[in-house]
Structure formats: structure tokens, C-alpha cells
């Protein structure tokens, strides 16, 4: 059986793991760098043929996002599953639809390339012309609600459980649940450990999974580790979800109101 390895070649933008645990953002980045080290040792088989890790080639923009918006006192962590091909894969930002990342979040920096790129899934970074629907819906909703990023990030932060994007020979996006079971378990076990580190570093009181898979995985991982944090969920804004296409904003708003989050985010 053919095996496909994550590269051991470090991105020019990815520093070595350092002990700089002085602020929430530095502790957050430290946990991600340590996760990268472990992820490089994993192997994946068919149907996976391409693996991108934006925490390596897009570290510059990702670090900009974390250092700009990860801060003490945030109570809510929105948790996605893994990058989309026209979102975080391009920008290094969770749900990172390019227009939202550039125009609203004001993220800057250089984006490199994964070692092995699919010819139909090239990384063009902040110049990517495609819009990721999920990211446009997610950040568009909070932009409309909060007006300025400062209000949203006063209380919330956004993160992905898994930083890797997987593709088949055709370029089809493969989510972690679609991977062979043993490989999926090895991957998600590492991501679970990193999630627990991130939650403790940030000191949040609630994790909100964006989509059922992220919610269930977060609940399982944090409970097993004895991390005392509330885990809830909202519908994923994916265009592959018929319910989301009928009015994701209204569903998300109702759920967040139920959880007490809307009261924190109203633009006054």
C-alpha cells in the first residue's frame, strides 16, 4: 500500500518550538507548534494523496491572526473541524474566506506553498479569487452583528481542531471522518491533546463546535481529559448543508441567543 507522508521540511515562516509561554497568544502558538511536530510523523494512505498544513506554509498570516486577536479574558471558543480549500488553506485563518480576512480582520503577511500541491488546488494566499461560502457566512454574520472585530474578539476566539486539509487524486476535499479509521484516530488523538492545551491556555468557559462533528469531538476530548468547560454547538454554515442554505444566520442567531452569547456581541 502506498503511504503519503507529511513533509519534515519546515516552512520558512515556521519557527522552531520555543518556550515563550508568557501571554495567551504565545501559549496558543506554542501548542500549535508542538502539534505540528507530532503531525509530521503521521502517515496517510489512499484515498489521501495530498496534505496541506497551513500552520507551516501560512504561518506568517496565521501568527498575525493569533497575535492580533487572541487575548486574555475571552470566554468563548468557536471550534471548526479543519481547513477548507479556499479558506484557511489559503489564508491561515479559521473559516478564512479571503475577503473577510483581508477587509474585516485586516490580516497581513506572506503565504508560501505546501511541498506537494494539487494542480487544481493551488495556494495563492490572500490573492485567492475564490470565495469560501462557509467562511463568508461565518465571518459575515459576526461582522454584521458586531460591526468591528474588536467587539467579537473581546469575548470570543476561533480555532480549528485539526490544521490539516486532505485531498484525493482528483482534488476532492476529504474531511477527517472520511479517512481510514486507524489513521483518523491517530490524527484526532493528537488534535484532542492540542485542543485541551489551547482551552486551558485561553481559559475559556465555553467551547462552541461549529458543526456536529467538531462539537462531539470537543465534548469527548475535553471530558476525557477532565477539562472543566461547557461544550455546545451551532449548525455548520457549509453550502453542503441544505438547512444552512435556507437561512444559516437565523439558526445561528437563535442558538447563540439561547447560549447567552448574543448578549455579549450586540453592537451597542
C-alpha positions in Angstrom: 0.0 0.0 0.0 1.3 3.4 -0.9 1.8 5.7 2.1 1.9 9.5 2.0 4.0 11.4 4.5 3.7 14.9 5.8 6.9 16.8 4.9 9.6 17.2 7.6 10.8 20.3 5.7 9.9 23.4 7.9 8.3 26.4 6.2 10.4 29.5 6.1 7.7 31.1 8.3 7.5 28.4 10.9 9.9 28.9 13.9 11.2 26.1 16.0 9.3 25.2 19.1 10.3 27.7 21.8 9.4 28.1 25.4 7.8 31.5 25.3 4.7 30.9 27.5 4.2 34.5 28.6 0.8 35.5 27.0 -2.4 33.7 25.9 -1.3 34.2 22.3 2.2 32.8 22.8 0.9 29.8 24.7 -1.7 29.2 21.9 1.0 29.4 19.2 3.3 27.1 21.3 0.6 24.4 21.5 0.2 24.6 17.7 3.9 24.4 17.0 4.1 21.3 19.3 1.1 19.8 17.4 3.0 20.4 14.1 5.9 18.4 15.3 3.7 15.4 16.1 1.7 15.7 12.9 4.8 15.4 10.7 5.3 11.9 12.0 1.9 10.7 10.8 1.4 8.7 7.6 -1.8 8.5 5.4 -2.9 6.1 2.7 -5.5 6.1 0.0 -7.7 7.9 -0.7 -5.4 10.7 0.6 -2.9 11.9 -2.0 -2.3 15.5 -0.9 -1.9 17.0 2.5 -1.6 20.7 3.2 -0.7 22.2 6.6 -1.4 26.0 6.6 0.3 26.1 10.0 3.5 25.6 8.1 3.3 27.5 4.8 0.8 30.1 6.0 2.4 30.6 9.5 3.0 34.3 8.8 -0.7 35.2 8.4 -1.8 32.7 11.0 0.6 34.2 13.6 -0.7 37.6 12.6 -4.3 36.5 13.3 -3.4 34.9 16.7 -1.2 37.7 17.9 -3.8 40.3 16.8 -6.9 38.7 18.3 -6.0 36.0 20.9 -6.1 37.7 24.3 -6.8 37.1 28.0 -10.4 37.2 29.2 -12.1 35.7 26.2 -14.9 33.4 27.3 -16.0 31.6 24.1 -14.0 29.5 21.7 -15.7 28.7 18.4 -14.2 25.4 17.1 -14.3 24.3 13.5 -13.1 20.9 12.3 -10.4 21.5 9.7 -9.4 24.0 6.9 -11.4 24.4 3.7 -9.6 24.6 0.3 -10.5 28.3 -0.2 -10.5 29.4 3.4 -7.8 28.6 6.0 -5.9 26.6 3.4 -5.3 29.9 1.6 -5.1 32.4 4.5 -4.1 30.6 7.6 -7.2 31.8 9.4 -10.0 29.5 10.6 -13.1 29.9 8.2 -10.7 32.3 6.5 -12.6 33.4 3.4 -10.2 35.9 1.8 -12.4 39.0 1.6 -13.3 38.7 5.3 -9.7 38.0 6.3 -8.3 41.0 4.3 -11.1 43.6 4.6 -12.5 42.9 8.0 -9.9 41.1 10.1 -7.1 43.2 8.4 -4.7 40.2 8.4 -1.4 40.7 6.5 1.6 38.6 5.8 3.2 36.2 3.3 1.7 32.8 2.4 4.0 30.2 0.9 3.2 26.8 -0.6 2.9 23.2 0.6 5.6 21.0 -0.7 3.3 19.0 -2.9 0.4 20.9 -4.5 -2.5 19.6 -6.4 -2.6 21.3 -9.8 -6.3 22.2 -9.3 -5.8 23.3 -5.7 -3.0 25.8 -5.9 -2.3 28.1 -3.0 -2.5 31.8 -4.0 -2.9 33.1 -0.4 -4.5 36.4 0.2 -4.8 36.9 -3.6 -7.1 33.8 -3.9 -10.0 34.8 -6.1 -12.4 32.1 -4.9 -14.7 32.7 -2.0 -15.3 30.0 0.6 -19.1 30.1 1.3 -18.7 28.7 4.9 -16.2 31.4 5.8 -18.1 34.2 4.1 -21.2 33.2 6.1 -19.4 32.7 9.4 -17.4 36.0 9.4 -20.1 37.9 7.5 -22.6 37.1 10.3 -20.3 38.3 13.0 -19.3 41.4 11.0 -23.0 42.3 10.6 -23.6 41.6 14.3 -20.5 43.3 15.8 -19.5 45.9 13.3 -15.9 45.9 14.3 -13.6 42.8 15.1 -12.7 44.3 18.5 -16.2 43.6 19.8 -16.3 40.0 18.7 -12.8 39.2 19.9 -13.3 40.9 23.2 -15.3 37.8 24.2 -14.6 35.2 21.5 -11.8 33.4 19.5 -12.0 31.0 16.6 -9.9 27.9 16.1 -9.9 24.6 14.2 -9.5 21.3 15.9 -7.3 19.9 13.0 -5.0 22.1 11.0 -4.6 19.7 8.0 -6.5 19.6 4.8 -6.7 16.3 2.9 -7.3 15.8 -0.8 -7.8 12.8 -3.1 -6.2 12.3 -6.5 -9.0 14.3 -8.2 -8.6 17.2 -5.7 -11.7 16.3 -3.8 -11.6 17.6 -0.2 -11.6 14.8 2.3 -12.7 15.5 5.9 -11.1 13.7 8.8 -14.2 11.4 9.3 -13.6 10.2 5.7 -10.0 8.9 6.5 -9.3 5.3 7.2 -10.2 4.6 10.9 -6.7 3.9 12.3 -5.2 7.0 10.6 -8.2 9.2 11.6 -7.9 8.1 15.2 -4.1 8.7 15.3 -4.7 12.2 13.9 -7.6 13.2 16.1 -5.9 11.9 19.2 -3.1 14.3 18.7 -5.5 17.1 17.9 -7.5 16.4 21.0 -4.4 16.8 23.2 -3.7 20.2 21.5 -7.3 21.3 22.0 -7.1 20.7 25.7 -3.8 22.7 25.8 -5.4 25.5 23.9 -8.6 25.6 26.0 -6.5 25.7 29.2 -4.2 28.3 27.8 -7.1 30.6 26.9 -9.1 29.9 30.0 -12.4 30.0 28.1 -15.6 28.8 29.8 -17.4 27.6 26.7 -16.4 25.8 23.5 -18.9 26.0 20.7 -18.4 23.4 18.0 -19.3 24.7 14.5 -20.9 21.6 13.2 -21.9 18.4 14.9 -18.6 16.6 14.4 -16.5 19.4 16.0 -19.0 19.6 18.9 -18.9 15.9 19.6 -15.2 15.6 19.3 -14.6 18.6 21.6 -17.0 17.2 24.2 -15.3 13.8 24.1 -11.8 15.1 24.2 -12.3 17.7 27.0 -14.4 15.4 29.1 -11.8 12.6 28.9 -9.0 15.0 29.9 -11.0 16.3 32.8 -11.1 19.9 31.4 -14.0 21.7 33.1 -15.5 23.6 30.3 -19.0 23.8 28.8 -19.3 22.4 25.2 -22.2 23.4 22.9 -22.7 23.5 19.2 -24.1 25.5 16.3 -25.0 24.4 12.8 -22.2 24.4 10.3 -22.6 27.1 7.6 -21.5 24.8 4.8 -23.3 25.0 1.5 -23.5 21.2 1.5 -25.9 21.5 4.4 -29.4 22.2 3.0 -30.6 23.7 6.3 -27.8 26.2 6.2 -28.7 27.2 2.7 -32.3 28.0 3.9 -31.0 30.6 6.5 -27.9 29.8 8.5 -27.8 33.2 10.1 -31.3 32.9 11.7 -30.5 29.5 13.0 -27.1 30.6 14.4 -28.6 33.7 16.0 -31.3 31.7 17.7 -28.8 29.2 19.1 -26.4 31.8 20.3 -29.2 33.7 22.0 -30.1 30.5 23.8 -26.5 30.1 24.9 -26.3 33.7 26.1 -23.6 34.7 23.5 -25.8 37.2 21.6 -25.9 39.4 24.6 -22.1 39.7 24.6 -21.9 40.5 20.9 -24.6 43.1 20.2 -23.2 46.2 18.7 -24.1 49.0 21.1 
